[in-house]
Amino acid sequence: MQVIPQVLQVENLQIQVGETPLLKGISFEVRKGEIFALVGESGSGKSLTSLAIMRLLPEALRISGGRINLHEQSLLTLTEQQMQAVRGKQVAMIFQEPMTSLNPVMKVGDQVAEVLRVHLRLSSKAARAKVVALFEEVGIPDAANRYDWYPHQLSGGQKQRVMIAMALACEPELLIADEPTTALDVTIQAQVLQLLKQIREQRGLSILFITHDMGVVHEMADRVAVMRQGEIVEQADKAHFFSHPQHPYTQKLLADAVPERRYRQIEETAALLEVNDLKVHFPIKKGLFQRTVGYVKAVDGVTLEIPRGQTLALVGESGSGKSTIGQAILKLVNATGGKVSYRADGVEVDLTRLNEKQMRPLRRKVQVIFQDPFSALNPRMTIGEIIREGMTSLKVGPKDRAGQDGRIEELLMQVGLLPEHKYRYPHEFSGGQRQRIGIARALAVEPELIICDEPTSALDVSVRAQVLALLESLQQQYQMSYLFITHDLSIIPAIAHRVAVMQKGRIVEQGAVEAIMRRPQHPYTQQLLASAPQLVRDALAG
Amino acid sequence: MSLTLLWTDGLIWGLIAALAAWGRIVSRSVQVRRQWMQVFESKVAMVSAIVLLFYVLLALLDSIHFTQQEAGQGLQSVLDALLAHLATVQERTYSAPFALTEYNRTLQTLEDGTVAMLYQPLQHINPAASMLWESGKALLAGLLIFTLATAVHLLWRSRVNDVSFVAQARAVWQGRTQLPWKTAYLTVLLLLLAMSWLYQLSFSYHVLGTDKVGGDVLYESLKSIRTGVLIGVLTTLVMLPVALLLGIAAGLFKGWVDDVIQYLYTTLNSIPGVLLIAAAVLVMQVMIGNHPEWFSSTEERADMRLLFLVLILGMTSWTGLCRLLRAETLKISQIEFVTAARAFGVSRFTIIGRHILPNVMHIVLIAVVLDFSGLVLAEAVLSYVGVGVDPTMHSWGNMINQARLEMAREPMVWWSLFAAFIFMFCLVLAANLFSDRVQRVLDPRSQTS
């Protein structure tokens, strides 16, 4: 077997903050022309590793041992000035959030050209030509004109392409990609991943790919290392890794990442909620007198129904209007047209025609769980107060405080927390625990329908699996219906009975999960499914 | 002798009562009590709080006024009565701290008929008194008061904690109590010693010298505390409701409400503050001048002027806080916990009270404390321009204003400025340090656990 030269070698790297170890001696190497994936859940230390390689660690952290070698040169012994020459020129980095990585008041072309001028001392004319060539290489259409655009004029995917162009500008040997596609939609993610692979082929670039997503790893990596709590627990070739995971933690991660293929039998039950030709248009106001100059059609003629005790998954990319439907049902935004009929106690009510006072009795029937567990709970209120709020406002459950306390404890236990947690504040809990609190808060008013607005997209895979299992068991216990809004195809079989696919404010296709996943009819659905990582796609279709 | 309530007296006592009531209500909540305990766990906060309390106490003592009919002296406060030996006496002109003679030589005809330039001895001092003996007496008295106060406090704590008196004392001494009582006792001891020493010596000397017209500077400084605290506290009281109401309304209701409020504060902000205050104060001066029958004494007139100054300062200083609150409310009202509350059908006003107000309180707190020091300083600036408090009223601003000329003379008269500076400095520093701690504890975002 031919020996492939190493580009980067990390040996027994240790990082501490104070006396607490964050990295407990990790070793790996990245070979020439290879994509090496570092996988782990949040807090496992994978981003720290990448920052340590770039020597960009925050002040408080200290490298307490180990070596980082680029080729044969130790990066840890370089002076800051020598390191400056390494950054960008030999090692480049792309970040998770393309929105904040670009300077908003500088033309994107100039931002890339600046790198060229500093590192390669190109004249501005030569730099411009080089930038346009780079833009073409990373697939930015009409590159010569886009040079003069500002970041806000570009889409997320294009911004990430600009970031990649910037990283490639000085022809580095090693590219560190820190979750480069996490903030992007699946279709864009597929394109960016494809681009990275293509650049690797063309340039013989080595890529250290940091991610939490097993599907992406499966798509990209040649070799994989799994990190957990500052340690590498398993390191293997991709094929071996996916066929024979050794460590129990890896096995669990893989099991949680691969969608469960459990298509449900759909029983015909009466519809709890029917949405008919719903339209939500937001006026665009301009000028001194705030004249309305046009409308954003966030939701444009949507028809769907949610049967009692079942889950409808609403899938779509960001900006497709899926969250707006949820808000319109809750009457948090006003519908422009159409009907939202809710069958409450055998009587059908059109929610769009109710005023706030008439809506109140229905508020306890329809509740909501949010995406971001950090902003969904008031930081100034205890868990007990947060859960109590709905009970007192909608007059559900016991009226006296002691009775309510009992109910709160019962709810906390039901979602897998402890009764004494009610005295604590939200900041004392992890993301998954907060999401459970959010669920307990919604449950407190005994709703019939819960609108779950991306409740798992901010969570790690293993926590996501737990939250989904909790939602499922609650559904079986109380016969609740869910409207499950998500962009993640892989969780749909695990949670939903039926699925509706949304694009640009309209529903392009809906039906039973199995039918849509196996035989998608609409081109957009087909595209969405095709964009999903192989791992997910196989599991869905298989 | 009869109790007389000035306008500002009423307001400050009302505020104290309201604060006490609020404290009682709030202290029922376990969490809030725990938070405030956390505030006082810091030694710096404990020291600052005691210093602040001391200032407030003096201001309150100076806010109980009564009229003495038989003496015909007009309005007096409890503090005046305590410092009667300083309030009533008057030297001829400047004298340095602890001086036995005046600061400047004056022409004098001697017994033999010759005329000479001499330092004239001060009239209201007691040069026979031994400084050492007086100091010893003062320190002993301070120690005695401290021992008594500490004993009472220790007894109370030991009752609450249900331990013996000695055990409680040992716990304090070894620093094993939850709150830093040892530091607190030490601060109180130092304050008491300093105060009793100043008080005792003020019978025999002018401890901080005398001013141009021979008034005692220590007395002036102590009397100025009320003016400073009142301007700081009452202005906030005027400003806060306006800023809170308008700021939150603008941020939450948006639309035309927001437009109107923004228009209002932009307009107000674009008029120079000093100009507006000067105009208002001049109008008021004319009004007061035209209606001498409204006031029965000069104190009452000065008080009305102070109240008016507080009002006009409040009216011009709410815009900054209002703008901050509007921005923060806009941000918070988009956060999902507010959406969740709306999904529960919680009314707008409950949302304001329960979700928005507590989450902007840290901004309010910072603004209030920064404004407090700013307002104490603003009073000085306004007095300098001549539109501040009444010239007859004791205030640090007036003292500093006077010092402008005193610093320019040769030899320099430094003690007025020095006294005003020290008294102001301690107050503002204590307020800043205390608020720093409160903010750190009350803002959950700054905590990690």
Contacts between the chains, C-beta under 8 A, distances in Angstrom:
chain1	res1	chain2	res2	distance
A	327	B	339	7.9
A	330	B	343	5.3
A	332	B	339	6.0
A	332	B	342	5.9
A	332	B	343	6.7
A	356	B	345	7.5
A	359	B	345	7.1
A	360	B	345	4.7
A	363	B	343	6.5
A	363	B	344	6.2
A	363	B	345	4.1
A	366	B	343	7.7
A	367	B	343	6.4
A	368	B	339	7.5
A	368	B	340	6.6
A	368	B	343	5.0
A	370	B	336	4.3
A	370	B	339	7.3
A	370	B	340	6.9
A	371	B	336	7.7
A	372	B	336	6.4
A	375	B	335	4.7
A	375	B	336	4.9
A	375	B	337	6.6
A	376	B	336	4.3
A	376	B	337	5.7
A	376	B	340	6.2
A	377	B	337	5.7
A	378	B	337	4.5
A	378	B	354	7.6
A	378	B	355	5.4
A	378	B	358	7.6
A	378	B	359	7.1
A	379	B	359	7.1
A	379	B	444	4.4
A	379	B	445	6.8
A	380	B	355	8.0
A	380	B	358	3.9
A	380	B	359	5.8
A	380	B	444	6.6
A	381	B	354	7.3
A	381	B	358	7.7
A	382	B	31	6.1
A	386	B	337	8.0
A	389	B	341	6.6
A	389	B	344	6.0
A	389	B	346	6.6
A	389	B	354	7.4
A	390	B	344	4.1
A	393	B	341	7.9
A	393	B	344	4.8
A	393	B	345	5.6
A	393	B	346	4.7
A	393	B	350	7.4
A	394	B	344	6.0
A	394	B	345	5.8
A	423	B	30	7.2
A	423	B	31	7.3
A	425	B	31	7.9
A	425	B	444	6.0
A	426	B	444	8.0
A	427	B	444	5.3
A	427	B	445	7.6
A	427	B	447	6.4
A	427	B	448	7.9
A	427	B	449	7.0
A	428	B	449	5.5
A	438	B	340	7.8
A	441	B	340	7.0
A	445	B	344	7.0
